[in-house]
Amino acid sequence: MEIETFWRLPEVERRTGLRRAYIYQQARLGNFPRPLKIGVRASAWRASEIVGWIESRIAAAGSSKDESRKGQGTQRESHGGRRGDYAARQSNKADGAERGTDD
């Protein structure tokens, strides 16, 4: 038998990056796990439910990215192969600055 871990609100906020009001709003709407009453004035969430919710969000984000990229080339191709030009320009500027001080 596995013992269930519970997280209080500060830990849920830290793990999800969401704030109290949004967490409770989404729980009311059924879009987020509902807290359990663990005392008269205390609530907590099952850690497994929060982790499952996070994983489902990651999976949903991954599938939407896959859908939006269909028919497109790689990032390098979509930018005309110019990825990294900024770094090259910065390097050239630094080289020019070094040459300017030696004159």
N, C-alpha and C positions, 0 to 999 in steps of 0.2 A: 504494500500500500504506500503510495506516494503522498507526502504531506504537501498540501497546497500552500503557496506563498501568497501573502496579501500585501498590496502596496497602498499606502495612504496617499492623499492628494499631492503633496510635494514631490513624491517619487513619480507619480503618474505624469505630473507636469514636466518633470525633468526628462523622463523617458520619451515623451511624445512631442515635447516642444510646444504644447498647447497650454492655454491658461484656464483657470478655474471656470469662468463663465462659459467659455466655449465648450469645455468638457461636459459640463452639466447640460447645456443646451443640446449638444449632439446626442447625449445619452437619452434625453427626453424624446428626441426625434427618432431614436432607434439606430443612429449612425455610429454609436460608440458604446462600449460595454457599460452597463449600469452598475453603480456601486452597490455594495452589500452593507447593511447595517451590522456593525460588529459591537455596538454598544448603544447606550441611550443617545449620546451625542457624537458618535464616531461612525464613519463610513470608510470602506476600503474597497479596492478592486482586486479581483483575482489576477495575479501576475500573468498567468497563462492566457487569460482573455486579452490583456493589454498587448502582450507579445504577439498573439494571433492577429489582433487588429493592426499592429504595426506591419507585420508581414504581409497582410492583405493589401495594405496601402502601397507597399513596395512593389508587390506583384502587379497591382493595378497600374502603377506609374510605369513599370517596365513594359506592360502590354500596350499602353497608349503610346509610348515612345516607338515601339516596334511598328505599330500601325501608321504613325505619322512619318516614318522613314521609308515605308514601302515606295519603291519607284525612284528613290533618291540615291545618289552615289555616296561614297564615303565622305567624311567631313573634309578630307584633303581635296577630293574631287570637287565638292560643292563650293569650295572657296578658290577654285582655280589653281590649286597647288601652291598657294601663297602663304600657307600657314607658317608662322614663325618670322614673317617679314618684320614685325615690330622689334623682335629681339635683334635681328640683323641690323636694323636701322640704329638701334640703341648702341650696338657694338661699334658701328661706323662712327657715330657721334663721339663715342669715347675715344676712338682711335684719332679722330680729328682734333679733339681737345688735347690729347697727349702730344700730337705733332705741333700744335699751336704753341705749347709752352716751351718746346725745344728751340724754336726759331730765334 
